[in-house]
Amino acid sequence: MAIKHDQNSSSGQKLLRMYQILFSEDKCHYQSELGKLLNCSAQTIMRLANEIEQSSPSCFQTGLDKGRRWYRLQAKHHNKLGLDYQELHYLCLCQELSKAFVPQNIFKRLDQTILKLSTLLLELDSEKLPYANKPIAFFSKGKIDYSTHDLIIENLLTCIRSQYFCHLHYLSDNNPNGKNHYFIPKKLIAMNNALYVYGASTNNAGKELINTMCLAIHRIKKLDLIKQQICIAIPDPNPNTFGLPWHEPRTFTIQFRKDVSNYIKERVWAEQQKIDELDNGDITLTITTCSEPELMAWVRSFGEKVLFFSLVE
């Protein structure tokens, strides 16, 4: 009797592992490579392939490529999870993007969830698992610790989903003692390593829209849910303008020196923008924003590189 290549694996275990390998990646898997992965002979691979073909004849494919036998398993149905490996990698990317805003305990739960999804998708090579080998890193300046604000974030999301409003205490630069607001949350916004909530102030009955406003979540010191549905229509903020939505749209023209022109031209600053190149290499940026203070602060950061800044009437 021939000695098994791998005496510690049963025939059923090898069959399951080969099925997982074929199912996990939609490509041609060569017989020689499968033999190395499963530590078994070519005859064993052929027998396992025959069993898989008998169980899934409509999905199983085989052929020869320059004398090399290959096998392939193409699923004819969508997996119950509704995502594939590429989508799972993008979920990991989104997870990394959210790291600056998500409390640490929630981030660890996300890590565990992605691990479970990877396992359910039959990923075999642990080095390829997205949670174990993240090829992208995001650096930030002035990170805010949201670990003590997870309940406030959850309550804001509950308000948005259920169309409730809330009563909150908010600290601002102009009022360090804070001020109370009846507030209707509309959308959470992430910008510059900070989380904001956009919505509208209302009266204590939630029947009147006083004005739209944007609040920094880390400055909300107390929030009480008012589980009463409101029917006030709040306009959606436009994410393609420069900065946060503080006021009605305004258009400005800015002239930059040529030594920062590439930096300006390489980026999209707003949905409504226009860049014109001047004969001497300088450029003008015409831009529409709902955040004049943020635009002015950004312009000032260029110092003498900005030659002209004006509101377009």
VOVEX-952772 format. One record per residue (C-alpha): residue in three letters; x, y, z. Coordinates in nm, 2 decimals. Layout:
BEGIN
{'ALA', {X, Y, Z}}
...
//
This chain:
BEGIN
{'MET', {0.00, 0.00, 0.00}}
{'ALA', {0.13, 0.34, -0.09}}
{'ILE', {0.23, 0.57, 0.19}}
{'LYS', {0.01, 0.89, 0.22}}
{'HIS', {0.19, 1.22, 0.16}}
{'ASP', {0.00, 1.37, 0.46}}
{'GLN', {-0.09, 1.10, 0.71}}
{'ASN', {-0.26, 1.34, 0.95}}
{'SER', {-0.53, 1.45, 0.70}}
{'SER', {-0.83, 1.23, 0.63}}
{'SER', {-0.97, 1.20, 0.28}}
{'GLY', {-1.27, 1.41, 0.38}}
{'GLN', {-1.05, 1.69, 0.52}}
{'LYS', {-0.86, 1.70, 0.19}}
{'LEU', {-1.18, 1.71, -0.01}}
{'LEU', {-1.31, 2.00, 0.20}}
{'ARG', {-0.99, 2.19, 0.17}}
{'MET', {-0.97, 2.14, -0.21}}
{'TYR', {-1.33, 2.26, -0.24}}
{'GLN', {-1.25, 2.56, -0.04}}
{'ILE', {-0.95, 2.65, -0.25}}
{'LEU', {-1.14, 2.61, -0.58}}
{'PHE', {-1.44, 2.81, -0.44}}
{'SER', {-1.24, 3.09, -0.28}}
{'GLU', {-1.08, 3.22, -0.60}}
{'ASP', {-1.24, 3.21, -0.94}}
{'LYS', {-0.94, 3.11, -1.15}}
{'CYS', {-0.76, 2.80, -1.29}}
{'HIS', {-0.60, 2.60, -1.01}}
{'TYR', {-0.32, 2.37, -1.15}}
{'GLN', {-0.30, 2.01, -1.03}}
{'SER', {0.06, 2.04, -0.93}}
{'GLU', {-0.01, 2.35, -0.72}}
{'LEU', {-0.30, 2.18, -0.55}}
{'GLY', {-0.08, 1.88, -0.47}}
{'LYS', {0.17, 2.11, -0.30}}
{'LEU', {-0.11, 2.29, -0.10}}
{'LEU', {-0.27, 1.97, 0.01}}
{'ASN', {0.05, 1.77, 0.04}}
{'CYS', {-0.08, 1.48, -0.16}}
{'SER', {-0.02, 1.30, -0.49}}
{'ALA', {-0.15, 1.38, -0.84}}
{'GLN', {-0.37, 1.07, -0.82}}
{'THR', {-0.53, 1.19, -0.50}}
{'ILE', {-0.60, 1.54, -0.66}}
{'MET', {-0.76, 1.37, -0.96}}
{'ARG', {-0.98, 1.16, -0.73}}
{'LEU', {-1.09, 1.46, -0.52}}
{'ALA', {-1.16, 1.66, -0.84}}
{'ASN', {-1.38, 1.38, -0.96}}
{'GLU', {-1.58, 1.38, -0.64}}
{'ILE', {-1.62, 1.76, -0.66}}
{'GLU', {-1.73, 1.73, -1.02}}
{'GLN', {-2.00, 1.47, -0.93}}
{'SER', {-2.14, 1.69, -0.65}}
{'SER', {-2.13, 2.02, -0.86}}
{'PRO', {-2.13, 1.93, -1.23}}
{'SER', {-2.27, 2.26, -1.35}}
{'CYS', {-2.00, 2.46, -1.16}}
{'PHE', {-1.70, 2.24, -1.22}}
{'GLN', {-1.45, 2.30, -1.50}}
{'THR', {-1.12, 2.13, -1.60}}
{'GLY', {-0.88, 2.14, -1.89}}
{'LEU', {-0.52, 2.13, -2.00}}
{'ASP', {-0.28, 2.43, -2.04}}
{'LYS', {0.04, 2.33, -2.22}}
{'GLY', {0.01, 1.98, -2.07}}
{'ARG', {-0.08, 2.10, -1.72}}
{'ARG', {-0.41, 1.99, -1.58}}
{'TRP', {-0.62, 2.26, -1.41}}
{'TYR', {-0.95, 2.27, -1.22}}
{'ARG', {-1.19, 2.55, -1.17}}
{'LEU', {-1.51, 2.60, -0.97}}
{'GLN', {-1.75, 2.87, -1.09}}
{'ALA', {-2.04, 2.93, -0.86}}
{'LYS', {-2.37, 2.98, -1.05}}
{'HIS', {-2.53, 3.17, -0.76}}
{'HIS', {-2.44, 3.46, -0.54}}
{'ASN', {-2.31, 3.39, -0.19}}
{'LYS', {-2.55, 3.45, 0.09}}
{'LEU', {-2.32, 3.73, 0.23}}
{'GLY', {-2.37, 3.93, -0.09}}
{'LEU', {-2.01, 4.03, -0.12}}
{'ASP', {-1.68, 3.91, -0.26}}
{'TYR', {-1.32, 3.94, -0.16}}
{'GLN', {-1.26, 4.27, -0.34}}
{'GLU', {-1.56, 4.42, -0.17}}
{'LEU', {-1.43, 4.29, 0.16}}
{'HIS', {-1.09, 4.46, 0.10}}
{'TYR', {-1.28, 4.78, 0.04}}
{'LEU', {-1.47, 4.73, 0.36}}
{'CYS', {-1.13, 4.71, 0.53}}
{'LEU', {-1.03, 5.03, 0.36}}
{'CYS', {-1.35, 5.20, 0.49}}
{'GLN', {-1.27, 5.07, 0.84}}
{'GLU', {-0.92, 5.23, 0.83}}
{'LEU', {-1.07, 5.55, 0.71}}
{'SER', {-1.31, 5.55, 1.00}}
{'LYS', {-1.04, 5.48, 1.26}}
{'ALA', {-1.00, 5.84, 1.36}}
{'PHE', {-1.38, 5.87, 1.44}}
{'VAL', {-1.48, 5.53, 1.58}}
{'PRO', {-1.43, 5.45, 1.95}}
{'GLN', {-1.16, 5.18, 2.01}}
{'ASN', {-1.41, 4.92, 2.14}}
{'ILE', {-1.62, 4.96, 1.82}}
{'PHE', {-1.31, 4.95, 1.60}}
{'LYS', {-1.22, 4.61, 1.76}}
{'ARG', {-1.57, 4.48, 1.70}}
{'LEU', {-1.53, 4.58, 1.34}}
{'ASP', {-1.21, 4.39, 1.32}}
{'GLN', {-1.38, 4.08, 1.46}}
{'THR', {-1.67, 4.12, 1.21}}
{'ILE', {-1.43, 4.14, 0.91}}
{'LEU', {-1.25, 3.83, 1.04}}
{'LYS', {-1.58, 3.64, 1.05}}
{'LEU', {-1.67, 3.76, 0.70}}
{'SER', {-1.33, 3.64, 0.58}}
{'THR', {-1.38, 3.30, 0.73}}
{'LEU', {-1.73, 3.27, 0.59}}
{'LEU', {-1.59, 3.35, 0.25}}
{'LEU', {-1.36, 3.06, 0.28}}
{'GLU', {-1.03, 3.25, 0.27}}
{'LEU', {-0.76, 2.99, 0.34}}
{'ASP', {-0.43, 3.19, 0.32}}
{'SER', {-0.41, 3.39, 0.64}}
{'GLU', {-0.15, 3.62, 0.48}}
{'LYS', {-0.42, 3.73, 0.23}}
{'LEU', {-0.68, 3.81, 0.49}}
{'PRO', {-0.75, 4.18, 0.48}}
{'TYR', {-0.76, 4.22, 0.86}}
{'ALA', {-0.42, 4.07, 0.89}}
{'ASN', {-0.23, 4.25, 0.61}}
{'LYS', {-0.35, 4.61, 0.56}}
{'PRO', {-0.16, 4.77, 0.28}}
{'ILE', {-0.28, 5.12, 0.34}}
{'ALA', {-0.22, 5.35, 0.64}}
{'PHE', {-0.39, 5.68, 0.71}}
{'PHE', {-0.21, 5.95, 0.91}}
{'SER', {-0.38, 6.24, 1.08}}
{'LYS', {-0.31, 6.56, 1.26}}
{'GLY', {-0.49, 6.65, 1.58}}
{'LYS', {-0.69, 6.33, 1.63}}
{'ILE', {-0.99, 6.36, 1.86}}
{'ASP', {-1.07, 6.08, 2.11}}
{'TYR', {-1.43, 5.97, 2.05}}
{'SER', {-1.42, 5.68, 2.30}}
{'THR', {-1.64, 5.88, 2.55}}
{'HIS', {-1.88, 5.99, 2.28}}
{'ASP', {-2.00, 5.65, 2.15}}
{'LEU', {-2.34, 5.68, 2.32}}
{'ILE', {-2.39, 6.03, 2.18}}
{'ILE', {-2.30, 5.90, 1.83}}
{'GLU', {-2.54, 5.61, 1.87}}
{'ASN', {-2.82, 5.84, 1.99}}
{'LEU', {-2.77, 6.08, 1.70}}
{'LEU', {-2.79, 5.79, 1.46}}
{'THR', {-3.11, 5.67, 1.63}}
{'CYS', {-3.26, 6.02, 1.58}}
{'ILE', {-3.17, 6.02, 1.21}}
{'ARG', {-3.30, 5.67, 1.15}}
{'SER', {-3.63, 5.71, 1.35}}
{'GLN', {-3.68, 6.08, 1.27}}
{'TYR', {-3.67, 6.18, 1.63}}
{'PHE', {-3.53, 6.50, 1.78}}
{'CYS', {-3.32, 6.56, 2.09}}
{'HIS', {-3.22, 6.81, 2.36}}
{'LEU', {-2.85, 6.87, 2.39}}
{'HIS', {-2.60, 7.08, 2.58}}
{'TYR', {-2.33, 7.22, 2.35}}
{'LEU', {-2.00, 7.40, 2.42}}
{'SER', {-1.86, 7.65, 2.16}}
{'ASP', {-1.57, 7.89, 2.14}}
{'ASN', {-1.81, 8.19, 2.19}}
{'ASN', {-1.99, 8.03, 2.48}}
{'PRO', {-1.76, 7.80, 2.69}}
{'ASN', {-2.03, 7.76, 2.95}}
{'GLY', {-2.25, 7.60, 2.69}}
{'LYS', {-2.60, 7.64, 2.55}}
{'ASN', {-2.90, 7.41, 2.53}}
{'HIS', {-3.06, 7.33, 2.20}}
{'TYR', {-3.36, 7.14, 2.07}}
{'PHE', {-3.20, 6.98, 1.77}}
{'ILE', {-3.31, 6.77, 1.47}}
{'PRO', {-3.01, 6.56, 1.34}}
{'LYS', {-3.01, 6.51, 0.97}}
{'LYS', {-2.66, 6.37, 0.88}}
{'LEU', {-2.32, 6.29, 1.04}}
{'ILE', {-2.03, 6.45, 0.85}}
{'ALA', {-1.66, 6.35, 0.87}}
{'MET', {-1.40, 6.62, 0.79}}
{'ASN', {-1.05, 6.70, 0.89}}
{'ASN', {-1.03, 6.41, 1.14}}
{'ALA', {-1.34, 6.53, 1.32}}
{'LEU', {-1.71, 6.43, 1.33}}
{'TYR', {-1.99, 6.68, 1.29}}
{'VAL', {-2.37, 6.65, 1.29}}
{'TYR', {-2.57, 6.86, 1.05}}
{'GLY', {-2.93, 6.94, 1.12}}
{'ALA', {-3.17, 7.21, 1.24}}
{'SER', {-3.26, 7.38, 1.57}}
{'THR', {-3.62, 7.35, 1.66}}
{'ASN', {-3.86, 7.44, 1.95}}
{'ASN', {-3.94, 7.21, 2.24}}
{'ALA', {-4.23, 7.05, 2.05}}
{'GLY', {-4.02, 6.98, 1.74}}
{'LYS', {-4.28, 7.16, 1.52}}
{'GLU', {-4.07, 7.45, 1.39}}
{'LEU', {-3.74, 7.48, 1.20}}
{'ILE', {-3.55, 7.77, 1.34}}
{'ASN', {-3.23, 7.75, 1.14}}
{'THR', {-2.99, 7.48, 1.00}}
{'MET', {-2.67, 7.43, 1.19}}
{'CYS', {-2.36, 7.21, 1.21}}
{'LEU', {-2.23, 7.09, 1.55}}
{'ALA', {-1.90, 6.93, 1.64}}
{'ILE', {-1.99, 6.60, 1.81}}
{'HIS', {-1.70, 6.62, 2.06}}
{'ARG', {-1.84, 6.94, 2.19}}
{'ILE', {-2.18, 6.79, 2.27}}
{'LYS', {-2.16, 6.73, 2.64}}
{'LYS', {-2.51, 6.59, 2.70}}
{'LEU', {-2.78, 6.46, 2.48}}
{'ASP', {-3.13, 6.34, 2.56}}
{'LEU', {-3.34, 6.16, 2.30}}
{'ILE', {-3.70, 6.28, 2.25}}
{'LYS', {-3.88, 5.98, 2.10}}
{'GLN', {-4.12, 6.18, 1.91}}
{'GLN', {-4.13, 6.17, 1.53}}
{'ILE', {-4.10, 6.50, 1.35}}
{'CYS', {-4.22, 6.60, 1.01}}
{'ILE', {-3.99, 6.89, 0.93}}
{'ALA', {-3.81, 6.88, 0.60}}
{'ILE', {-3.44, 6.97, 0.63}}
{'PRO', {-3.24, 7.03, 0.31}}
{'ASP', {-2.96, 6.78, 0.25}}
{'PRO', {-2.61, 6.92, 0.28}}
{'ASN', {-2.40, 6.92, -0.04}}
{'PRO', {-2.08, 6.71, 0.03}}
{'ASN', {-1.92, 6.85, -0.28}}
{'THR', {-1.87, 7.21, -0.16}}
{'PHE', {-1.57, 7.34, 0.02}}
{'GLY', {-1.60, 7.29, 0.39}}
{'LEU', {-1.90, 7.24, 0.62}}
{'PRO', {-2.25, 7.39, 0.54}}
{'TRP', {-2.27, 7.71, 0.75}}
{'HIS', {-2.45, 7.95, 0.52}}
{'GLU', {-2.59, 8.00, 0.17}}
{'PRO', {-2.35, 7.93, -0.13}}
{'ARG', {-2.10, 8.21, -0.20}}
{'THR', {-1.85, 8.23, -0.48}}
{'PHE', {-1.49, 8.36, -0.44}}
{'THR', {-1.19, 8.41, -0.67}}
{'ILE', {-0.84, 8.34, -0.55}}
{'GLN', {-0.51, 8.41, -0.73}}
{'PHE', {-0.22, 8.18, -0.64}}
{'ARG', {0.15, 8.21, -0.73}}
{'LYS', {0.28, 7.96, -0.98}}
{'ASP', {0.49, 7.77, -0.73}}
{'VAL', {0.17, 7.63, -0.56}}
{'SER', {-0.02, 7.60, -0.89}}
{'ASN', {0.04, 7.23, -0.93}}
{'TYR', {-0.09, 7.16, -0.57}}
{'ILE', {-0.41, 7.36, -0.65}}
{'LYS', {-0.46, 7.20, -0.99}}
{'GLU', {-0.41, 6.84, -0.87}}
{'ARG', {-0.71, 6.85, -0.64}}
{'VAL', {-1.09, 6.90, -0.67}}
{'TRP', {-1.18, 7.16, -0.41}}
{'ALA', {-1.55, 7.19, -0.48}}
{'GLU', {-1.82, 7.08, -0.72}}
{'GLN', {-1.84, 7.43, -0.85}}
{'GLN', {-1.49, 7.54, -0.93}}
{'LYS', {-1.29, 7.68, -1.22}}
{'ILE', {-0.92, 7.71, -1.26}}
{'ASP', {-0.76, 7.96, -1.51}}
{'GLU', {-0.39, 7.97, -1.59}}
{'LEU', {-0.23, 8.31, -1.64}}
{'ASP', {0.05, 8.40, -1.88}}
{'ASN', {0.31, 8.43, -1.60}}
{'GLY', {0.23, 8.08, -1.46}}
{'ASP', {0.00, 8.20, -1.18}}
{'ILE', {-0.35, 8.06, -1.16}}
{'THR', {-0.69, 8.18, -1.04}}
{'LEU', {-0.93, 7.95, -0.86}}
{'THR', {-1.30, 8.05, -0.87}}
{'ILE', {-1.48, 7.84, -0.61}}
{'THR', {-1.83, 7.82, -0.45}}
{'THR', {-1.86, 7.74, -0.08}}
{'CYS', {-2.10, 7.74, 0.21}}
{'SER', {-1.82, 7.80, 0.46}}
{'GLU', {-1.66, 8.13, 0.41}}
{'PRO', {-1.46, 8.12, 0.74}}
{'GLU', {-1.31, 7.79, 0.65}}
{'LEU', {-1.22, 7.91, 0.30}}
{'MET', {-1.05, 8.22, 0.44}}
{'ALA', {-0.85, 8.02, 0.69}}
{'TRP', {-0.74, 7.79, 0.41}}
{'VAL', {-0.64, 8.09, 0.20}}
{'ARG', {-0.44, 8.24, 0.48}}
{'SER', {-0.25, 7.92, 0.53}}
{'PHE', {-0.08, 7.99, 0.19}}
{'GLY', {0.06, 8.32, 0.32}}
{'GLU', {0.23, 8.53, 0.04}}
{'LYS', {0.15, 8.26, -0.21}}
{'VAL', {-0.19, 8.41, -0.24}}
{'LEU', {-0.20, 8.74, -0.44}}
{'PHE', {-0.57, 8.81, -0.46}}
{'PHE', {-0.89, 8.70, -0.28}}
{'SER', {-1.23, 8.84, -0.35}}
{'LEU', {-1.60, 8.77, -0.32}}
{'VAL', {-1.77, 8.74, -0.66}}
{'GLU', {-2.08, 8.96, -0.66}}
//
